[in-house]
Amino acid sequence: MSNEGKGPISTMEKDEAELAKMGYKQELKRELGLMQNFGVSFSIISVITGIPSLFLYGLNTGGPSVMVYGWIIVSFFTLLVGMAMAEVCSAHPTSGGPYFWAAMLSKPKDAPLTSWITGWFNLLGQVAVTTGISFACASFISTLATFRTGFVPTANTQIGVYAAVLFSQGMINTFGVRVLHYLNNISVWWHAIGTFSLVVAILAKAPTHQSGHFVFQTFIDGTGGWAERASPAYVAVTGILMAQYTLTGFDASAHMTEETTNAAMSGSIGIIMAIGVSAVLGLYLLLGLLFSIQNLDDTINTATGEPVAQIFLDCVGEDGAIVLMIIVIGAMYFCGTFSVTSNSRMMYAFARDGGLPGSKFFAYVNTRWKSPIRTVWLACTLSFILGLPSLGSAVAFSAATSIATIGLYISYAIPIALRVIYHADFTRGPFHLGAFSFPVAITAVIWIAFISIVFILPQENPVDSQTLNYAIVAVGIVVTYSVGYWLISARRWFAGPVKQIAAEEMGINVMQPGSADSEKQAEDL
């Protein structure tokens, strides 16, 4: 498009032109910068959410040594996954994220199927990660309510608090979208300063500290005997769920690119920064908590139901514990709020291309609030439903975190693998890995295949209706639905990211700068 007679093209105009070349009009409000884009992923990763919410799971499934070394190993491989994703994000900065990338990186005839499968796995992961975050927030609120009171939480009250948390987060994403980037800034500082202050407080006030031997060499099998029945390695690999679930959700930076300036770089850098900063901050938090444990048995079997809450009580007393619990709950609430934001953007983008049942209804952005409010409430509703099995399952929460991890990471793996397979057709964006691109991408795909198998394995022995890891059920439903519906119906009408594919069929290369006429045609699709 000619700029003759006009001033320099602004960054905003370049972003909108790049989006138009991919066949979309600018509908969402583009006002986030690099730090805000990073902040969304950083807030969703939220080490102060993931580590406390699965701390009991970690203590029982491998104990301190697996928690520490598992965190370091998972951080390394997750950074490789993030780098491979960042390269693809830079080439295709749109809120569709992985499912859009899958279509653009496939051969045209395969694009609808790959984007369909990727989209449904990403949707599963997005819903489950919102479930895990907001359910943990509700759990910690219920625990806090027991301090200085006679309140005893039940499964029913937990679900009630969970519903209230999701409802309030949905309201913020409906009417508060204009202040989301301010909340984002607050969230980043809340997480950083809150985590630092929390660790300093418990280490400074702890009556005693655990030894290095306890933190780095203690192995615990509280799974009911899997170490004896299978091997300690079985317990160790299932124990890395705490770390891998925590370091999840960084695709939020990709889903927010249509609301981010200089999107082709900001989205990619946001992904990598969020993983790197979270990895360091998370190790700091994990070590602080482990060194501050006073009595291991009392911590695991705490009457509060939350070992982290017991550590606070043991180290800083009830008054101090209330303050620290508020810090954790605040971080969890921010995390859940931005998880709903990311989730709703993914659903909106998927509906925009016809991938959701009722797509015409859900592909809607409220013109007043500049928010996809229908998918906001779809995200909240589905997340609430996924949390209901907690009423009758002892391992429902860890299963939900497994579902989140598997769903999201498989949706990450598909476009990364396609980038390797069809490398000759890949057009790099401004961020790329150069000679490291292939080895990083291949390693990332292998790692995701490994964890996808590990996290559907039984987590407790013996396996019965109470201890079944229903992650395999949820993943099986999505696979059956997506593949079955594809074969029965969707293959006849779902065309993937419709505007891009339709443009290419008309001879318009939407991934390259074209003439004014070509851009106008693409925009009109």
Order of alpha helices (4+ residues) and beta strands (2+ residues): alpha-alpha-alpha-alpha-beta-alpha-alpha-alpha-alpha-alpha-alpha-beta-alpha-alpha-alpha-alpha-alpha-alpha-alpha-alpha-alpha-alpha-alpha-alpha-alpha-alpha
